[in-house]
Amino acid sequence: MAKQQKAKAKAEQAKGKAKEAAGRAVGNEGLTAEGKMEQAKGDARQAKEKTKDVTKDVFRH
C-alpha cells in the first residue's frame, strides 16, 4: 500500500508541475495556482509516507 501512495504522490506532483507550467505559458493564473496546489498536495502525501517509513524503522529496532 505504501508504494501505491508514494506513486500517487509523485503523480500528483508531476501533474501539478504540468498544470503550473501550462498556466504560466498561457497566462492563466487560476491554472497556475491549481498546479501549485496539486504539487503541495503531492508533497504532503509524500511527507506523510516518509514519516510512516521512519516510524516503522524506529519500532523495528
N, C-alpha and C positions, 0 to 999 in steps of 0.2 A: 504494500500500500504506500509506503513512504516513497518508493521510486516513482510511482504514479503521481504523487503530489509534487515531487521535485520536478518532474517533467512538465506538469501543468504550470508550475511557477515559471519555468523557463519559457514556455509557450506564451504565457501572459506577458512576460517581459518583452519578448520579441514582437508580439502583436502590438503592444503599446508603443514600442520604438517605431514600428512601421507607421502607425497612425500619427504619431507625433511628427515624423518626417513628412508624411503626406500633407498634414495640416500646415506645416511651415511652408512647404513647396507651393501650395495654392493660396496661402494667406488666410486659412480658416482657423481662427483662434479656438473655436469650440472643439474642433478635431484635435488640435494640438493639446489642449487641456485634457481631453478624453484619453489621449495616448499617454500623457504623463500619469494620469490617474491609474490607468491599467498597468503601467510599469510599477507604480508604487504598490499596487495590489499584489503583483508578482513578487516584488521584493519582500513584502510582508509574509507571503506564503513561504518563500524560501527561508527567511529568518526563522519562522516557526519550525520548519523541518530541521534546520541546523540545530536549533535548541533541543528538539526531541532526540536527535542523534547524540548530542553531548550528554544529555541526561541518561540515555541508555548506557553510554560508555562509562559514566561515573558509577552507576549502580551495578555494572558487571564486575567491576574491580573491587 
